[in-house]
Amino acid sequence: MRQQHRRAFLKLSGSLLGGVAAGSTVVAAERTDRFIVDLGGKDASARVNADLEFVYDLSPAGVVVVEGSESTVAALDVTYAPDVEIAIDAPAVNDAAPTSAVDEPGYGAQWDKQSQRIPAVHDVTRGEGARVAVIDTGVAADHPDLEHAVNTSLSRNFTGDGFGAGVPAGGDHGTHVAGIVAANDRNETGVVGSAPGAELVDCRVFSPNSLASFADILAAVVYSAEIDCDAANLSLGAYPVPRQGEGGFYGKVLNKTLTHANRSGTVVVVAAGNDSADLQHDGDLISLPNEGAQALSVGATGPKGTAFDAGDAEEGPKTPAFYTNYGTNAVGVAAPGGDALLSAQESHPDTWFYDLVYNTVSTPAYDDDGNYVGSANGYGWKAGTSMAAPQVAAAAALVRSVEPGLTADQVASKLGRTAAVPADADRAYYGSGYLDPLAAVTE
């Protein structure tokens, strides 16, 4: 039977698609025509009748998604809940940052890659042979820094909007995430990714000016496992979700889905969220999907004063970002996500944003009828745990490149084992420590 009914909107985190506006919110509305069903270990065909339409058969994870009337679903001997649609509230600091730029300053502006010693990592491996799924707003496969990496044949559009895959139809966020993973280091232009030799698969779950379906996200995770991705990056999330009622159901089906992916060999890397929240001591609240079983949750760090004199406020790249969620057992590792000295937006308007993460972007365009007509490729700055997560997904790809026989748990363990908490720092912000991809591929 259905979990406790809640027509009320869920109040969720503005961290859904990254950004640094602590305390911003989005809302999630329940759909009335689509339902997520927990099979309870039984066969999908035996649980769903002809009056319901399969949307996704996720039976390897013990879940199916169907469309039809709730009364029909309720007549089945199953536990279920309505699919949830999530809207984005764009963070203010990212809105204030430039969203595109010419190629320069390229690597010189990538304090995140410098801090991780990425050129030295590439002396060992560039991630060749590894595959990473980007579950996001879409990846611009024609971007000059990504065209070498995106497998458009495997890429999928889970939204049903008809715009296809390998395009940033849901916004430029996914292209930025993809560049952090695999931007080309050999085309003498633009920026550098941590694992430029890895293959990318675009799994688009957002449409323009639309909502992301929780079911689509689950389906993208299962698909990533089916096509043998070494890592799946989810720079998205919802917080706070009550553990009671349907929140508990969503957590349960998420756990089943992530456990299936993990057993299949896919490391599921998830942004911890940008609410400055202590996930370790937040009572009966959960953060999804980063608190799901087997999720490798990533907190964000960043500098203050990269390109301007921050005075006493100056901080290094391993310092926890002001917006990041934290919690010793809730965060697996920390990685560069960018930070911001908010007062510098006025005092240093031309340089404050260099403390954010610089990488690929692609801005979509639409005609008067709302049809996607292409995108403008470029480079820009963003910050958030959304930017920290792909640093870790790329590191997972790098490890798999040199040790392809490792299980997902072994890859995650190696990333944690080779990470280190900075001296005198609060472990609650780091989990196992600050990501060190060079140590991970040379251990």
N, C-alpha and C positions, 0 to 999 in steps of 0.2 A: 504494500500500500504506500501511498505517497507520504513523504515526510510532512511534518507540520506545515500547513499552508501559510505563506506570508506574501501577501500582495504588496506589502510595503517595499519601497525601493531600498536596495542595499547601498550603503554609503561606502564607497571604495576609494582607493588611493589615486591621487593624481600621478602616481608613479607608473601608471599603466603603460605609457610609452616614454618613460624616462623624464628627465628634466630635474630642476633643482628647486622648485617651489615647494618648500616644506609646508604641509598642511593643506595643499590644494586637494580637491576632491573630484571624483566622477560619480555617476550613479549607474546602477545596473538594473534594468527592467526585466521582469520575467516575460518570456514569450508565452502565448496562449495556444500555439499550434505545433510546437516542437518540444519533445521531451527526451531527457537522458534517462536510460533504463539500466539498472544494475541487474545483470542476468542471474546473479546468485549461483554461478557455476553451472548453469543449464544452457542448453543449445539455443542459439538465437532463433532458429526457424520454429522451434517449439514454443517460443514465448510470444511471438508476434503474429497476429492474424491478418487476414486480407484487408481489413478496414484501416490498417496502418501502413504507412509508406516508410520503408527504410531510407534514412538519410545517410547514415554511416553504420556499417557493420564493423564494430570494434571488438568483436567477440574474442580475439586473442587477448584482449585486456579485460574481458568479462563485461563489456558494455556495448549497448547499441543506442543509436539515436534515431528516433522515429518522428514522423509528422502525422497528425490526426487529432481527433477530439480527445480531451482529457477523460471523458467518460469511457471511451474505448480503452485507453491505457489503464484506467482505474479498474476495469473488469479483469485485467490480467493479474496473476499472482506474482507481482513484481514490486520492487521498491523503485521509485522514480521521482523525478523532480523536473520542473520546466527548465528548458535551456535558458541561459541568461545572456542578455545583450549588454555590452559595456561601452559607455561613451567616454571620450577623452576630454579632459580639461587641460589645455596647453599650459605648461609652466611659464611663469613670467620671465625668469632669467633667460631661459632658452629663447624666448620670443625677442628678447632684447639683443641677442647675439647675432652677428652676421650669419646668414644662412647660405651664402655662396661667396666664392672668391676665386681669383685666378690661382694657378698652380702654386705659385710661390706663397709662403715660404716653405711649403712642403715638409720634408723631414725635419728641417730646422725648427718647426713649430710643434713637432710631435714629442713633447716632453714625456708622454706616456710610453712611447717606444724606446726612447733614450733611457728611461728609468728601468725598463725591463731588459736592456742590453740586446735588443732584437738583432742588430747586425751580427753580433757574436753568435746568437742562436742560429742564424742563417748559415754560419760556417759549419754547423752540424746538420741541420735540416731546415727546409723551407715548408715542410708539411706535405711533401709529395706523397701521393697515395691515400691521403685522408679525405674525408668528406664531411662537410658541416651543413646542417639545415638551419636556415634563418627563418624562424616563424615570426612574422612581423607584418609590416605594411607593404612589402614588396621590394624587390631588389632590381635596380636598373641594370639589366644584363648588357646594355650597350655602353655603359660608362667606360671610358678609356682605361680606368684603373681596375675594372672588374670584368671586362669582356673575356679575359683569359680564363676566368675561374667559374663563371656561372654555367651550370648544366641546365639548359633550357628544356631539354627533353624530359628530365626528371622533375623539373619545377612544376608546382601545382598551385592553382587558385582555388582556395577552399570557400570563397565568399559567394560564389554563384552570380557575381555581377557581370560576367561575360567579358571582362577586360583582359583576361588571360593571366599568364605568369611571366616572370622575368621583367616585370614592369612595376614602377613605384606608384601604382594607382591609388594606394592608400596613404601616400605621403612619403617624405624623404627619409623618415626615421630608419626604415629597413636598409636603405642604401648606405647610410652612415654606419649602421651595425655591421653590414657586410664588409665595408672597407676596413674596419678595425680588424676583422678576421683576415682578409685576403687581398687587400689592395696590392697591386703589382709593384714589385721592387726593382723591376728590370726594364721599365719602359722610359726611364730618364725623364719622368714628369710626375707631377702630383705628389702622392703620399705613399707610405709603406704600411702594409699589413703585417701582422705577426706571423701568419702562415700563408704566404702568397702562393705556395705550391699546392695548397689544398683546393679541393673542388667545393663549390657552393651550390646549394639547392634552395631556391626561393620557394617558401611555403607561405603564401600570402593569406592572411586571415582578417585583414582590414580593407574596407572599401572607402572611397572618398566620402567624407561627411557622413559616415555611417558608424554602425556599432559592430564590435567584434563578438562573435558567438563563442561561448565557452565550449560548446560542442565542436566547433570548427578547430579550436585550439587543441582539444583532445585528439581529434582526427589527424591533425598535422603531426602530433607527437607519435602516434601509432604508425603513420606513413613513414616518418623519418626512420623508425626502427625497421620497417619492412624493406627499405631500400639501403639498409646497412650503413646509415650515417654513423660516423665515429662520435659526433657530438650534435646536439640540437640546442640552439640558442633561443631562449625565451626572454626577451627584454620587455616583459609585460607583467602585470600583476594586479591584484585587487586586495585592498586593506582599508579598514578592518572588516572581516567577515565573521559573524558570530558562529561559534562552534555548534550551537544548538540548531535544531530544525534543519532547514535545507542547507545551511552552511556546512553542517556535518556530512550531508549527503554529497555535496560537491567535493568536499575533502576526501571522502571515501573513493569516489570514482576517479578522482585525480590520482590518489595513491595507487590504485590498480593500474592506471594507465602508465604512470611513471615507472612502476615496478616492472611492467612488461617491457618497456623500452630499455631499462637497465639490464634486464636479463638477456635482451637481444644484443647487447653490446654497445648501446648508445648512451653516452654521458649526457644527461639532461642538465644544462646550465641555465640558471634562472636569476634574474635581477632581484635583489633583496627588497627593493622599494625605497622611496624617497620621502618618507614621512617623519624622519628623525625619531622613529619609534623604537622602543625597547621591546623587541619581539620575544625576548626571554621572559618578561614579566608583565605581559599584557592580558593576563587572565583568560577569559573564555573567548578570546579573539584569535583568528588565524589570518595569515597572509598567504594568499594563493597566487601562483602555484609554488612559490619558493619554499614554503614549509611542507610541501608534499613529500611523500616517501621517496627516497633516492635522488631528490633534487639537490644539485650542487649550487647552493645559494651564495650570491656574490655581493659583498658590500663595496662601497666606492671610496676611493681616496683621491686627493688632488692637491696641487700647490696653490699658494697665494703669492703673487708677485713675480710670475715668470717673466713678464716683459715690462714691469714697472716697479718702482720703489714702494713696497708695501709697508716699510718701516717695521714697527714692532709686530705687525700682523703677518709678516712674511712666514710662510710655511713651506715645507718640502713636499714632494709628490707622494710620499707615503703617509701623509697625514689624513685622518678620516675626514671626508667631505661633510659639510655642515648639515646636509639633508639626508644622509644615508641612514637607513634602518640598521639596527645592530642587535646583538644578543649572542653570547658565547656559543650556545648550541644551535642558534638559529642561522648563523652565517658560517659558511664553509671556509671561504677565503675572501680576502680583499684584493682589489685590483684597481688600476687607474680608471676613474670615471669623470674626473674634473671637479673643480671647486670654484668658488667665486667670492671675492671680497665685495660685498654688495655696494659699499660706499664708493668703490673705485669706478662704478658705472658713471658717476658724475665727475670724480676727480681725475680719472684716466680713461676717458670715453673711447680712445683709439686703441687701447692695449689691454683693458681689463679681461677681455674674453679669451686671451691667450692661456688663461688658466683652465679653460674648458678643453675638450678633446677635439682635435682637428682631423677631419677625414672626409670621405666622399659623401656627396649629397646629390639628389636628383629631384627637381621640383616638378610635379605633374601639372598638366594643363588639360582643360576640358572645354568643349564647345558650349554654345548656349543651351543645348539640349542635355548637357551633362555627360556627353560621351568623352571618354579618355582619348586625347589626340596626341599624346607624346609627353616628353619631359625634357627639362633643361639640366644637363649634367654640370656639376661643379664641385666645389669643396666648401666646407663650412664647419662651424664649431657647435658642439652640443655637450651637455653634461648630464650625469645621472647614473644610477646603478645600471641603467640600460646600456651605458657605454662601458661599464666595468665588466659586465657579463661576457661580451664577446672577446674580451682579452683572455678570459678563462677558457671559453670554447675553442679559441685558436690554440691555446696552450695544450688542450686535450688533443687536438689534431696533431700538434707537433710531437707529443709523446707517442701517439699511435703510429706516426710516421716512422719513428725509430724502433718502436716495439709493438708491431701490429698484433701480436698474440695476447696482449693484455686484455683482461676483462674491463668492463666499465668501472667496476669497483676498484680495480687495481690502478686504472688511470687516475681516478679521483683521489685515491690514496697517495699516489706519487705526487700529484700536484699539492696536496696538503702537507705531505712529509717534507717536501723541499721548500715550502714557504716558511717564512720566519716573521714573528711579531717584532716590530722595531723596539729597541731598548726603551724601557720606561713607558711603553704604550699600553693602552687598555685593550686586553685581549677580546673584550666583547665586540670590538669593531672589526676584528680580523679573523675570528675563528682560528684556523690553523696558522694563519699568517698572511703576509703580503706576497702575492704571486711572484714566483721566480722561474720563468720558463727556461732560462739557461741551465739552472740547476736541475730542472726536471728532465731535460734531454741529455744531460751528461752524467747523471747519478749512476 
